[in-house]
């Protein structure tokens, strides 16, 4: 039986790990390689790392850092940040990365997704959609550049376009819930999940395993990613890398869809 | 000495790191002569089927593999697309495969896999060993490995199926015929279960 993926998502800024709230107020939480080593020991399902400097500072991906991370990872590794061209994606995959994520480049030029999928295969092409609710009309809109630029694109329509263009996975991130640790935006997830059949990973809002269980209970096979939950412990947000054990993860599904599977 | 075939991309480094930690000597093989000293060979996966076959031919490795694997009977482990290359053909491409294990590579489709609505098949899934074999002995049925693929190996001969996995239908997640092995999942990205499998391959 395929299992939902529970995925730590780490942010890199100035070569250090940070965690943001609503895409701002980055707090230093440690060294990336050290974090990967700990997540290896904890046998995480997958690991996602975003370099949040690369696009906004208009720099190339830091290939040396990517290679260091990829060769340390004993789990599937997805890298995102500053990726704009087919050549960059090929170069990153050669460094031992399974999946390469794009955001602003795909929003500006969706045809790029098809071009990359043809070259490296859909399974390695991930698009990150950073969504934010427009408080005037209640609609969700996609933002880029760390939440600095509103594309005014609709998440549902754009996710469908990405599916048609051969993307392999969508990471749906809620800017409003980022770092807040009060639970995922299930309304946003509902809209996108129903519109596409691609593998979907949701991000933004997890504050406890209960929140992860909620998503798994509702959607079954889905990727559930979290930042704060896996780097902070306790109400004072002390930095402590943590991750559920295999048993705890099994319990997250046990109550819900494993029972459905047996029916 | 294990030779890890290097023909473009794929997770060469991750496989090498695991053997490094296990103290198993290995060589990254990009040229035919790199296979001379090898006692075992790993054929990792790259993006697309045709591209992989082309790279193998261009580098002269295809001919060298024929010599070392088919004639000298060195054990070979194909990983992901590296496993799919062992087949006669693939729906992903138009070129012929190596044809070492009788079968074809097919896309998961709704007619055959009712529940496999999400493609690629991505994530951790159970692998059920089907026949007694040194790669999966002592593994039991609880072992999980990481999968990332949209095509699967359809074996012509039942006895070549080494293990199966369920994704809205059962498919061969590992194959074996004589000295030739293939796994659809990524042992180099499957934590302890994967490390154990790579270790067992090195002990064959």
Interface residues (C-beta under 8 A of the other chain):
Chain A: X1 X2 X3 X4 X5 X40 X43 X45 X46 X67 X70 X71 X72 X73 X74 X75 X76 X77 X90 X93 X94 X95 X96 X98 X99 X119 X120 X121 X122 X123 X124 X168 X169 X197 X198 X199 X221 X223
Chain B: X8 X9 X11 X12 X13 X14 X17 X18 X47 X48 X117 X118 X119 X120 X121 X122 X123 X124 X125 X126 X144 X146 X147 X148 X149 X150 X166 X167 X186 X188 X189 X191 X192 X194 X195
